[in-house]
Amino acid sequence: MRVPLDGLPAKVTVYEVGARDGLQNESAVVPVEVKREFITRLAGAGLRVIEATSFVHPKWVPQLADAAELLGGLERAAGVRYPVLVPNERGLDRALDAGVTEIAIFGSATETFARRNLNRTVDESVEMFAPVVERARAGGLDVRAYVSMCFGDPWEGDVPIEQVVSVATRLLDLGCTELSLGDTIGVATPGHVTALIGALLESGVDAGRLAVHFHDTYGQALANTLAALRCGVTIVDASAGGLGGCPYAKSATGNLATEDLVWMLDGLGIETGVDVHRLAETSLWMAERLGRPSPSRVVQALSREQGSDQ
């Protein structure tokens, strides 16, 4: 049954990150043919933004070393966006050679994580991103900026809201078209989410440029998403089947499962265009290839229902 709540958007864009953020954390390399079919199945389930891969150096993320091969053989569905992550200008060059039309960069709200993930300070990382964003925007590409550790950092603890706002606005000032707020270790709670988004809105950031990226370490991802929607956010990152974590933050567990997100949004009468049953079938298919069950509660529940009908 669909029972709407007041104060929520009529439509939400689900930004699917499973093929990139999910598979980059696998201990084994997933064959490129499996990755392509996974992306094709995600598009078939109705997802219209699928982050396909990353052009990070293979030394750091060997699971995505096949980025160019993946994109070269990928049949791109009409109306579907396939952004890719790039770390620097070399990554941008490779992405442009592969014919991408949309990229993402990955920054940090904290100094410790910036050094561990990018081997740079926050200031140095912003300087590194500047020419990437400038060249991409000059070429007509949209640029998303991820900001990790927005709510807590395993080395620095609580992250001050004003610190996050400072980094976020600097990235937007470079020319980024969208900003994704990352709860990398899953410690956010709804009040904190509301306060951070409120501070960004007060600083002049338009809610339409914001996305949220929650991990479900403490079971708060859906509650945090609802809080973000109440603040006017309409773009939510999620990973099919709950794949993923963060290779540089060992306390980070899986992303918010796309099926769990879509189930909640469907129940609220919010349009996503995603068929949750087809999506769950896709996640079960991938789980079989990874050799373990999906952590998504909705995938598990629908799987049990299907089994009881047979």
N, C-alpha and C positions, 0 to 999 in steps of 0.2 A: 504494500500500500504506500502511495506517495502522499506525504503530509508535509507541505511546505512550512517554513518558518519565516517570519518577517525579518527584514533587514539583510537578506542574503541575495546574491546575484542570481539572475535567471539562467546564466550560462557560465560554465567554467572550462577553460582550456587545460587539458591534462597533458603535461609535458613529460613524455615517457623517456626514462633514462636507463632502462634495464640493459639495453644492448651495449651501452658504454659504461656507465657507473656500476652496473651489476656485473657484467662479465669481466671487467678489469680486475675484479677481486678474486677471480677463480684461481685456484692453485694450479690447475691444468689449463692448457691452451685449448679453447673450443675451436673445432675446425671451421674454416671460413664458410663452408657450405651450410653448416648448421646456423651460423650467425645470420647469413642471408635469409634463410628460411624463417628464422625467428623474427626478423624485422618484417618480412613479408606477411607473416601471420599476424603480427601486431597491427599492421596497416589494415589487414582484412577484418580485424576486430573493431575497427572504427577509430583508432588513434590517428590523429592528424599532425602530431609533432613527435618525432621519434629521433632522439639523439643517437646517431648511428655508430660513432666510433670516436677515436682520439688520435691526433697526430703528435702525440708525445713520443720522445725517443724510445725505441724498443728496449733499450737498456733499463729504463725505469718502469715501463709497463709492457712487458713482453707479450701479454695476453692480447694486446691490440696492435701488434707489429704488422698485421695484415691489413691495415686501414685502407691503403690505396687499392689493394686487390679486392677487398670487400666492396668498396664503392664502385670499382670498375665493372663488377659483375652484377650489381644490384639493380633490379628492375624497379624503378621508382614509380609509385602509384600516383595518379593524378590527385592534386589537392593535398598531398602529404608533404610536410617539411622534414628535411633530414639534416639538422645541424650537426656539426662536429666540434669537438674540443681542440683548441690549439694552445700551446704553451708560450709561443714566442714567434718571431718572424720566420724562422726556419719551418716551424710547423704550419704557419700560414702559407708559405710557398708551396708546401706539399699539398695542403688542402685546396688551394687554388688550382693546382695542376690536376687535381681529382674532380674539379668542376663543382665544388660546393657553392652554395648560395647563402649560407648562414653559418656563423661560427660562434663559439663561446670561449671565454677566457676564465681562468680559475685563480682568484685571489684569496687573501686571508685577512681577517679582522685582527689577528694577533701576530706579534712578532715571532714568537716561538714556532708557530705552525708555518709561517711564511719561510722561515729559515729551513725547517725540516722538509717542507714540500717543494719549495722553489729555490732553496739555497740562496735566498736574498732577504733583505729587510722588506718591510711593507713599502717604504718609500722606493726602494730599488725595484720592487716588483711593479709598482705603478709606472715607473719610468720605462720598464721593459714592455709593458702593455701599450704604452702610448703610440708607438709607431705601428703596432699591430692593428689597433683600433682605427687609426688614421687611414692606413692603407685599405683596410677592409671597407670602411665606410665610403672612401673615395671610389671604391669599386662597386658600390651599390649593395654591399652585404649588410645584413643586420648583425649586430654583435650583442650577445648576452654576456653579462658579467656575473659569475658565481662569487659570492663572498662566504667563505667557510668560517666556522667557529664563531658564529654570530651570537650564540647564547652561552657558550661555555667552552673551555679549552682544557684538555687533560693535563697540561703543564702549568697554565696560568690561572686556572679556576674560572670564576665568574668573569664575564667580559662586559665592561661598562657600555651602556647603551650609546653614550656619546662617542665612544671609540668606534663602534660599528657604523654610526651615522657618518662620521668623518671619512672612513674608508669608502663607504658606499657612495657618498656624494662625489668623492674624487673620481671614482670609476665612471660614474654617469657623466661627469664633466669632461671625460676623455672623448665622449661621443657614443658610449654604449647605449643601446636602445632598450635593454631590459636588464633587470637586476634580480638575481635569485638569492634569497637569504637562507643560508645553510645552517641547520642545527646538526652539525657534523657528528657529535657524540650523543645526541638525543636527550639532552637535559632540559630543553625548553618546556615551559608550562604556559597555559593560555594567557595568564596575566602578563607574563614577560613578552609573549608574542604581541599582544595588544599594545604594550608600552613601546616596544621597538618600532612597530609599524606607525604608531601615532607620532613618534619622534621624527621619523622619516617624512611623514606627511607634513608636519610642522616646519620641516626644513625646506619644503618646497617640492619634494618628490611627488609625482603623480602616482596614485595607486595603480593605475593602468600599466605602469612600467615595472611593477613589483611582482615577483613570484616567490613562493616559499618551497623549501626543500627540507622535509623533516625525516629524521631517522626515528625508529620506534624502540629504541633501547629500553626506555622505561614505560612503554605503552601509551605515550602521550601524543603520537603523531596525528591521529584523527581529531582529538580535542584541540590540538594546536591549529590544525587546518580550519576547523570551524571558527576558531577565534580570528584567523586571518581573513576568512571570507566575510565575517562581520565588519572588518575594517575596510572592505572594498577590494581586497585582492581577488583576482579572477584567474590566475595562472598557478597551478599546483604541480610540482614535480612528483613523480612516483615511478616505481620500478615494478614491472610485471612479476608477479609471484613473490615480491619482497626481496629480490636479488640485490646484493651489493652491500657496501660498507664504506670503508676508507682505508687504503693500503698504508697510509701514513699516520693513522690514528687507530691503534689496535682496540680501543674500547668502543669503537663505532660498530654497531650491528647494522642490520639491513635497513634499507630505505622503506618508507611507507609503501606498502603493496598497492599497486594500481587497482587491483580488484577490490580491496577493502575501501579505497577511496571512492571508486565508482559506485559501489553498493550504497555507501552513505549518501552520495550526491543523488543517485536515483531515488532513494527514499525521501529526499528533500524536494524532489521535483525539479532538480537543477539539470539542465541539458549538458551532456558531454559528447554525445554521438558515439559512445563506446558501448558495445555489446558485452556485458560482463560475463556471459556464459561462454562466448567465443574466446574471450580473453583468458578465462580460467582454463579452457582447453589448451590454449597456447602455453600457459605456464606449466600445466601438467606435462605437456610434450617436452618442454625444456627441462623440467625437473628430472624426467626419465633419462635425458641425455647427460645431465650432470650427476646422476646417480644418487640423488637425495630428494626428500619431499620438500614441497614448497612451504615456507613458514606462513604464508598468507592464510588468515582465518577463513576468508571467503572461498578461496580455492579449496581448502580442506572441506568446508561445509558442502559446497556444490559437488565435490567429488564423492562425498558420502551419500548425498541425495541421488546422484547418478547410479551409484553402486546399488542402492536400495531398490531402484526401479528396474534393475536387470534380473 
